[in-house]
Amino acid sequence: MALMPFTDSMFLLVESREHPMHVGGLQLFRKPEGAGADFLRGLREDLLKSDEVPPLFRRRPARPVNTAGYLAWSQDSDVDLDYHFRHSALPEPGRVRELLELTSRWHSTLLDRHRPLWEIHLVEGLRDGRFAMYSKIHHALMDGVSALRHLQGTLSSDPDDHACPPPWGSRRAPREKANRSFVRTARSSLSQLAGLPPAAVRVANEAFREHSLLLPMQAPRTMFNVPIGGARRFAAQSWPLSRVRSIAVKTNTSRNDVVLAMCAGALRDYLIEQSALPDAPLVAMVPVSMRKQAETESSGNQIGALLCNLGTDKTDAAARLATIHRSMRDAKRIFKELTPVQALLLSGINVAQLGISTVPGVVTNTRPPFNLVISNVPGPRSQMYWNGAQLDGIYPASVLLDGQALNITLTNNGDNLDFGITGCRRSVPHLQRLLLHLDTALTELEAAVG
């Protein structure tokens, strides 16, 4: 058995029927020219012939039904690929709407802890001739950045390459974490914790004296910050990256600042529509990778967090963008001085969300640490293909928690930005209207900057 890091075990510990703890993604593909009606069936049969399953995709909790399963991994010696890699078809009329409804149901169900913690679904039946693939893997195995990196490892830039690996394989398979003993890992963490008091002083100075840094528990209460149920809704759409880039250049801001301003405008309009916009501005938690460049393909969770003032109290789109730019600039400046462990602790991502939110009564009786998560995950920069099929879209589907009923995650995909919005089915009505509001917010930003 292999011991699992504490951050990974937390994702197993807090999981329940109301809180599935897997990350997912929906990909859309165009079939190769001349592909017949049996293209998907044949592709799946060919891929199932591969019996090479990397160690990461053989992992399951050591004992699924007790606490030992939160502490160690075991390796499944006989992975049932026919169970993990499934073939499905959409009901008529085969619109994207039906695909998103099916994705919503799949994303709502727990993974079987008696098996390796992943599933992949090939989906045919879209009336425009495309096909889809929905995949999900437990957050204890991979965070969203690792999952997207792994996906890219199965793709090719060559449309004539029909020898791409299966979704659980890769030309650059996810590496196991650094082979360090538990004692050495603990020593490294303790050395970083030793520097926590002076780091906390620096952060407090920024927050209380300079008023340039947000801390957890300063966000207003909103309709998103409630206990959630287990059912999910999922919505997805793409926008041209060139539109976002143009705004960023004109305003001397980052593309991520513009994306956050899009989300801020959409959230403001959605909450006004629901008669639920608070007077104080919403606060987004923005995940940032803490891997070194050489570690980008490793598995596990190495995520920190910045808190961003979304400026939703401002009516002017340009003013919201300026507020977001200042907030992100100040947060990045102070967090650059922290070690990964210090940044994780001081951001509140582990203690405030994974730990405290699961305690009964906490969500309803305390202010939220932040209002929602908005995550921008790096994706492929050029047009990619999978066994000759052109990749049309990558739409991430993320994790929700009590007090966090809405998540917006996006990735770049060639010339597009692909947004995936995950919401609690009970708490976030008419989730798909956020797509319309995102489009409106982008148009307003373009008009504001000229």
N, C-alpha and C positions, 0 to 999 in steps of 0.2 A: 504494500500500500504506500501511496505517496501522500505526504502531508500537503494540505492546501493552505495558501495564504489566508490570513484573517479577512482581508477585503473580499476574497472570493467566497469564503464560507458564509459571510453575511448575506449574500444573495440567496443562498439555500435556506438560511435560518429564518429570514423574514417572509419567505414565499408561503402563500396560502391560496385558496380558491379565488379570493378577491384580488390577490396580488400575484399574478403570474410573473415570474422574473426572467423572461427570455427577451432577447432582442431579435428582431426579424427584418425581413426586407422583401419587397415585391419587385421583380424585374420583368420588363416587357421586351419581347423579341419579335423581329420579323423573320419569317422562314426564309431559307436560302431560295434563290430563284430555281424554279422547277421542282421544288419539294412537293411530294405527294401527300395524300390524306393520311398516310401511315407514317409520316416523318417522325412524329413524337414517339409513337409506339416503338419504332425501330431504334430511335436514339436511346430511349430508356433501356431497352433490352441490351443494347451494346454496352452501355455504361454499367449495367448490373453485372456484366461479365468480369469486371475488374474487382478482384478480391483484396486489393491493397487498400487498407484503411489506416490512415495515420493514427498515432497514439492518442492525439487529442480527441479524435472522433470515436475512440473506444472507451473514453472515460465515463464512469458513472459513480455516484456516491458509494462509498464503501459499504454502508448498510443503509438502505433507503428509508427505513422507518424509525431510526433512532438517532441520537445526537452524534454517534460516530460518523454518520454520513455527512455531517457538517464539518468534519475535521480532516478527512482523508479521501482520496480517490482510489478506486480499483479499476483494472483494465478488463474490458469485456473481450474474451478470446474468440467469440463467435458472433460477430455483429450481423443481425438480420437486415440486410440492405433492402430487401423487398418491403419490410415494414417502414424503414426510415425514408425511402425514396418512392413516393407515391404518384399515381397518375390519375387526374381528375378531369371532369368536363363541366363547363358552365351550363346552367339552364338557359332556355330561350328567354329573351332575344339575344343573349350573348353580348350585352353592352359592357363597357367598363364599369358601369354601376353594379352589375351582377358580380363582376370580379372583385370589386371592393367589398361587397357584402360578404362574399365567401372568405376573403382575406380577414375581415373583421371577426368572423366566427373562429377561424383557425388561430388567430392571434389571442383569442379569449381563453383557449384551453391550455391546461397544464401539460408539460412534458412528463413522460413516464420515467420516474426515478429508478426503476428496475432495469432500464436500458440506457445506453449513451444518450446524452441530453440534446438531441437535435432531430429535426424533421425537414424534409424538402418535398414540395408538391409541384409537379409539372401540371399545367392547366391548359387545356385546349377548349375550343368552342367560342372564341371571340369572333364576332361576325365580320370584323375587318381582316381576318386571316392571321392575325398575330397570335402568339402564345405567350404564356406567363409562367413564372416560377416564383413561388413563395417559399422562403426558408426561414427557419427559426432555430436559435441555439441559445442555451441557457447562459445568462449573464455571468454565472460562475466560471464558465469556460472561456468566454470571449466578451469583451466590450464591443461597442459599435464600431470603433475604429479598426480593431482586429478583424471583425467579421467582414467589413468592407474590403480591407486589404486582402483577406483570403479570397473573397469573390473575384477580385481583380486578377488573382493568381490563376484562376481557371479560364480566363478570357484570353483572346488573341487580337492583335491589331490587323491580322491577315484574314480577309473574308474567305480565302481558299483553304484555311487551316481547319480540317475536320477531325483533328486528333486532340481536341481540348480535353483536359481531365474532367472527371465527374465533380459535382459540387463539393463532395467531401474530400477530394484530392486537390492537388495544386502543383503547378510547376515550381512554386516556392512554398512548400507546405509550412504552416505555422510552426515555428520552432518552439521547443519546450523552453520554459523559463530557465534562466541562468542556473547552472548546476551548483547551487550554494547550499550549504547545510542550514538547518534551522537555526543553529547557534549563531552562524555568521550573519544570517539575515536579521536575527534579533539584535545582534551587536550594531549592525548598520542602522537599524531603526532607532535604537537607544541613543546612538551618537547624534542623530538628527533631532531627537526629542530633547536632548540636552540643550540645544540652542533655541528651544521653543520660547522660554520667557523673554529674551531680548527680541525675538521675532514678534511676539505678541505686543511688546511695547511699541515697536515700529508701526504695527497695524493699528493699534489703539490711537497713536498720535495722528495717523492719517484720518481715522474715522471721526475722532472727537475734537481734535484741535484744527486740523486742516479742512475738515468736512468734505474730503474728496474720495472717501471710500465707504461703500455700503457694507454693513455687517448683517448676518442672518437675523431674523425676527424684526426687521424694519419694514417689511412689506405690508400693504393693506390686505384686509380679508376680502376675498372675491368669491364668486360662484364656483371657481375652480378649486378652491381650498377647502374641500369637504371630504368626509369619508367616501370611498368609492366602492362600487360593486365589481364583479368579475367580468362582466360583458364589456366588449370594446367596440368602438366605431373607428374606421380608418378611412382617410381621404387622401388623395394624391393628385399632384399636378406639376407641370414643368413650366419654367419661364426662361427666356433667352438670357444667358450670362452677360451678353453685350449690353443689355439695358442696365443691369446692376453696375457693371464696370464703368459705364459712361457717367452715372451719377457719382460714383466714388471719385473719379478723376476730376470732375467739375467742383466737387466740394472738399477735395483733399482729405478724404476719409478712406477707411478700408472697405473692401467689399462686404466683409462681415458686418461692419457698422450699418451699411445700407440694407443688408438682409434683416438685421434686427429692427431697423426703422420700418421695413415692410411689415414685419410681424407686429410691431407696436401699433401701426395704423390699422391693421386688420383686427387686432384685439380690441382697440378702442371702438371701432365701428360695430363689432360683434356685441360688445358689452352694452353699448348704447341701444342696440336693437333689442337686447334682453332687459333693458331698464336696470342695468346692474353695474354701471361704470362707477368705480370709487373716485373720490376727490383726489386722493393721493396717487402718484404714479405707480404703475405695476413694476415689479422687480423680477427680472429673469435670471435664472442660474444658467450660465454659459459654460459648458464643459470645455476643458482644454487638456490636450494630451501632455503627459509628463514623461513620455518616453524620449530617450535619446534617439537620434536619427537611425542608429544601427539597430535599435530595438523595435522598429515599427511593425515587424511581422510577428513578434512574440505574442503568445496568448495571454489570457488573464486581464486584469483590470489595473490600469495605471492612469487614472483620471483625476484631475483636480477641477476646481470650479472658480469662476469669477462671478460676481453679482453685478448686474447692470440695471441702471435706472432707465426704463423704457420711455419715459416722458409722455405717458398716455394722458396726463392732465393737460397737455398742450394741444390746441386745435390746429396749429400750423405744422405741416409735414417737415419743413426745413428746420424748425425749432426742435422737433422731436429728434431729428438726425443729429443736430448739434449736441443735444443733451446726451444722447447715446454715445457719441464719439468721445466726449469728455469723460463720461463714466467708465468706459472701457479703457481709455488711455491711462487714467489714474489707477485703475485696478491692476492693469498689466505692469505698471511701473513698480508698485510695491511688491507684487507677487514674484517678480523676477529675482528678488533678493532672498527668497525662501527656498528651502529644500523641498522636494516632493512631499515628504511626510508632514512637514510644517504647514505647507500649503493646503494639504488635504484636511488637516485638523482645523486650521483657522478658517477655511472656507465653509465649514459646517456641513459638507456633503454627506459624510458618514454619520456623525453623531446626530445632527438635526433631522436628517431624513430617514436613513435606514434604521437607526436605532429608536429614536423617540417617536416617530410617526406611527409605529405599530403599537404603542402603548395605548390602551383604551382611554378615551377622553381627551388625549393630548391635542388632537387636531381641532376638536370643537371648542377647546378652552384656552388655546394659545394663539398668538399671531403666527402666520406662516413664515418660515425662514425665507421663502421667496414664493412667487406666484405660479411660475411654470418653468420648465426647462426648454431652452432653445439651443439646439446643437447643430453645428455646421461641420460635417465630416468630410475629409478629403476623398475625392473619387477620381475616376479615370479622366485624363485630360484630352484624350482623343477618342475617335470612334472605335468601339470595340465589338468583337464578335465572339459567339460561342458555338463551336462546331458549324460555322458558316452562317449562323443566324445573327442578324444585326441587333445589337443592344439598343433599344429605344428609350428605356427609362430605368432608373434605380430609385425606389421609393422606400426609405427606411421606416420601420415600425418599431416603436420603443416601449420602454417600461413605464407604468404608472404606479403611484403609491397613494396611500391615504394622504389627503391634503394636496395632492398634485394630480388633478383629474385631466390634465391636458399636457401634451408634449408635442413640440414641433421640431422635427429633425430633417435636415436637408443635406444634399451632397451635390457636388459638381459632376456633370456627366458630359464630357466633350464640350459642346457649345451651350449646354443647358444647365440650369439649376433645378434639381428634382426635389420637391417637398413631399414629405410624408407626415401627416398629422394623425396622432393617436389620441383618442378621448374616451373617457368613461361613458358608456352608453346611457347610463341613468342620469349623469350629472351635466353633460354637455349636449344639449339638444341641437339638432340641425347643424351638426359638425361641418357638413360640406359647405355651409355658407361662409366659413372661414376662407375657402378657396377664392370665392368671389371678392371678399374683402381684401385678400392679399393682392389680387389683381388691381383693385381700386387704389390701394395704398401705393403700389409701384407707379401707377399713372400719376398720382398726386405728387410723389417725389419728383418725377420727371418734370412736371409742370412747375414745381416750386424752384427748381434749380435752373430752369430755362434750357 
